[in-house]
Amino acid sequence: MAASRAASRDDLEAMSSTIRRWVVEQAFDSRVGHIGSALSIVEILAVLWGRVMRDPGTDDPERDRFVLAKGHAALALYAALRWMGLLDEDVYRSYCGDGSPLGVHPERGIPGVEVTTGSLGQGLSVACGLAYALRQRGSLARVFALVSDAECNEGQLWEAVMFAAHHRLDNLIVVVDQNGMQAMGPTSDVLDMGSLARRWAAFAWLAIEADGHDVNALLDAATNRIADRTGPAVILAATVLGKGVPFMEGRLEWHYRYLTPELAEQAFAVLEAHP
Ligand SMILES: [Mg+2]
């Protein structure tokens, strides 16, 4: 069973701060990048795992499922799983080491990881399959998928969007981490999508915009604001790449770069000053 739940806004903020610090610490210890992409989803993970999802990571057939379509941000998911009591600290700290179950991308078999992901554009298709199968089975479990804004460039994603709308999958809730960046540049330069909310709404989804770093706004979006849906819902979460570490915020290089000891020291100083 998941050990912890975040009861209040303060708890969700504390959970977010802890996850953020654990991400930076472990990225530094393991000399691995993708830090910026992990930091932009911290509050989204805290709200979903800490509060919204029912019995996530358990073996209850009625548990809500989670799909991290942007698999390269797995370190943030591992930190959330650690906070939930689903991963031991020593396993978490083995991240990307020899023999560790925790790679850069998450693999099925890790507690709380339902689907192996990392091939961008594919996660939502799997989430649709899960949601469709659960409904066929008469289950009330829901599927939450977290996708990147750059994944919205992929044709396969829009096939899944159409499938979910056609089948009125009201047990499917997607969050788009709209950090405005992708590996090769700002999303508006690589392939400008304009208003993602308008695009998803045009495909008959309930589309809601929210501040992706405001736990109250996210909680309201993932509960009250999608309550009346008759099909799939998407939350377009406005986020910042590298959120919480000023020299990373909105900086493209932090998609891949890893921390030197000097930069790690700067990052820890900020995170400790603003816990
Ligand atoms: Mg992005």
Boltz pocket constraint, residues with backbone or C-beta under 6 A from the ligand:
constraints:
  - pocket:
      binder: B
      contacts: [[A, 148], [A, 149], [A, 150], [A, 177], [A, 178], [A, 179], [A, 180], [A, 181], [A, 182]]
      max_distance: 6.0
